[in-house]
Every structure is written in C-alpha cells, then in structure tokens.
C-alpha cells in the first residue's frame, strides 16, 4: 500500500486540490521542502498512515482547516486526519517534562514521551465528554451554542470533571446549560473528536422536569422540536451529534 503522510501546520492541514481531488503531500515533496520526514508519527488507523508536523511552505500545497473538509473526504480519511491532528498537537505540547522542564524523548514502539532525567512519561491527553440527546416523549431538545460560528442546532455536550461518572456529568451539564432535569440515560456510541483532544460519549436521556432556561454563556437558544416540523440547520453528518439526531428522526 502507498504511504500517506498527513502534514499538519499550525493546527491545519497541507492539502492540494478541491472536492474529490484533494491530495496530501508525498514524502518526496516534503523532503524537497526541507521537512524531516523521519520524525513522522505512525497512526493507529493503518501502517501506511503517518502524521508529520510541518513548519514551512510546501510548493503546490496550501493550509486548510479540518472542518472545511467535512463532506469532501471519505470518513476513513477524516478519521486518520483526526488522529494526526491529535498526535501532532500532543507531541508539540510534550517537548518538555512538566515536572522538571527537561527536554523529553520519544519512546520507541509506544505513544509516549519520556523525561531522561526524572523518567516521567507523558502520554496523549484524552478528554472524555458526554454528548446527549434529551427526549420528552416524541420531542427532542436541540440547542444553538453561543460560541459556534455557524448557527446550527445540536445536542448538548460537556466535559467530565474529576470524580464524576459519565452519567453524573450528563445530568449536571444538562442542568447547567438548559435548566432541566434528566434521567434514564442510555448509551448510544462514542467518537474521537480532535478539537482539541475529546472522546465524545453519546447518550440518549429522558426529560424529567423543569422548563428550558439557557445559561446564555454557552447556549444561545434551546427548545424542543417534533419530528414532523421543519428543523433548523443541523451539525455535519460526520459528527456523533448528527447521528444521535438522525437516529431520533428515524424513530430509533
């Protein structure tokens, strides 16, 4: 199989072309631009997929944000890109020991950086976050995040805190963001989400009590929608948020 190098620069990708013709730089092109390709990271998504941090221009390629490639590249490529973004960011932020500030070294055959002085091992950070579709009978609660540049409505989400179970996170986040109490949480699925290092754990939960009261910091608007009414703009199909919504729309 042909080796594929995913070049990451300043939190974005080096790509060429549009639509189905999007291409990644080759090893020869990167080496010609002066990139040390030997520093590439293997990805779990396949032996031929590697991630490399790039700090310079590569002729014929331009920097492009990952989200702009949603709906353009196949899911398997997007999954590899997500892993690449996560690995490169971790390597860049783990160059020095967080305990004694000594420059770290990569550990062979393991996803780790190790301090040669105090032997502290630094592994990639993975931040667990719940994402939940709240249902009230045949209705579903969708909300518009105040921080999103696009005005789409989605499910509710939030990061788990120290000492919390995922189910406790779910109840707390929904209460904080929209003011309602939920229960009967059912696991739906999970998805790595490299913005920057999340693992999204999806649930469906039932409304128990309370009226919607948005926090106005994270949530701009929220309301219950019926399946048979026009829906607002929704998140992209690649996201677990959209899968939760689509499953509800399908009556699942």
Secondary structure, 3 states (H helix, E strand, C coil): CCCEEEEEECCEEEEECCHHHCEECCHHHHHHCCCCHHHCEEECCEEEEEEEECCCCCCCCEEECHHHHCCCCCHHHHHHHHHHHHHHHHHHCCCECCCCCCEEEECCCCCCEEECCCCCEECCCCEEEEEEEEEECCEEEEEEECCCCCCCEECEEEECCCCCCHHHHHHHHHHHHHCCEEEEEEEEEEEEECCCCEEEEEEEEEEEECCCCCCCCCEEEEEEEECCCCCCCECCCCCHHHHHHHHHHCCC
